[in-house]
């Protein structure tokens, strides 16, 4: 699988999860697949880091900030759909 951008750099994936073990496992798997990984453990942190990401992978039911609410805010407020949220 080719994971390079047109610019020659690896796509940046933001992984958001408040569970440290899940965040570590997901990040490690993505890095070993050749992706550049950004991480966040809170919705606030995710919103700050989202503009640097090509794709956002987030937990649906976070304890501190409900994942679906975070997804809606990201789609509406951050940068109007420039990065897919999955």
N, C-alpha and C positions, 0 to 999 in steps of 0.2 A: 504494500500500500504506500502510495506517495503522499507524504504529509507536509510537503513544502508549499508555501504561498508562491504567488507569482514573483515575489521579491526575493525568494530563496530562503526565507525564514520559516520556522515551524509555526503553524496556527496556534494562537493563544486561547486556551480554554480556562475559564473561571469556574472553579468547583466550589460550591457553597454548601456547607454542612456543619451543624453544631456538634456533631459526634466526631471526636478526634480520630478514632479508629477508622471510621468510614471515610473521612476526609483523607487520611493517610493512604488507605488502600486504593481509593479512586485516583488520587493524584499520582501514586506510584505506577499504577497500570497505564495511565495516560502518558506519563513521561517515558515509560519503557516502549510505548508505541510511537514515540517520536514527537509528541506534542509539547509545547511550552505550557506550563500550568501555573495559574495564579490561584490563590486560595483565599477564602473568607469564611469566618465562623458566625457572623451576624449579618442581618439584612443591611444595616448601616454600612458595614465594611464592604459588603458586596456591591452596594450602590456606588461607593467610592472607586472600586476597582473595575467595575463593569466597562467603562469606556476603553480600557486597555485590552478587552477580550474580543475574540472573534465568535465565541460560542460560550453560553453560560449553562452550566449543569447545576441544578439545585435540588435540594431536598424539598419535597412537597409539604411536609408537616414538621417544620422546625419548632422547637419549644419556645424560643424567644421571639420569633417573628414569623407568622404563618407563611409558608412558602408560596401559596397562591396569591396572597396579598403582595408579597415581594415581587412576584412575577408581573402582576398588574402594574405596580408602580414602575418597574423597570421598563415595561413596554410603553407606558404612557409618558413618563417623565424623563428618563435618562437620555435616550437618543433615538426615539421614534422608529424603532425597528431595525437599526443598523446592525445589531448582533442578534442572531437567533437565540431564543431561550428554550431549552429542552429540559 
